[in-house]
Amino acid sequence: MSKIIEAVNVMASNKDKFDMVLQGVHESEIFFRYAGKHKWSIIKNDSGEYYLHYYPGSYSLEKMAAWEPEEWQEFSGLISYNSKDLGTKEARESLGELYTLVKEKVYGMDDVLDDIISSDDTW
């Protein structure tokens, strides 16, 4: 297993360590911070491929999430991974799981599901 997929699996297993999750200007891009320091974004494109970007620089997630496409054209301060290049079924599944987790965080699904579960009066 590649080191990036191992890290993706650790992040997916520790979803409580996502301390900031923001919808990007591009509808399918979600920015997130892991463990208070690691800035990422993940995109699912129209072909179903996942792109995971790591941002080591000093830009804030709020600022990057608000950038228009033309602002990204001059930006090169990221490290990028994608499910096609990683090429394994596990890579695709792991990136898909991570994408689903951060998307659920954007929409507050933990609270929604907890509310629904707590409304069960069948017991």
Secondary structure by P-SEA (a helix, b strand, c coil): ccaaaaaaaaaaaccccccbbbbccccccccccccccccbbbbbccccbbbbbbbcccccaaaaaaccccccccccccccccccccccaaaaaaaaaaaaaaaaaaaaaaaaaaaaaaacccc
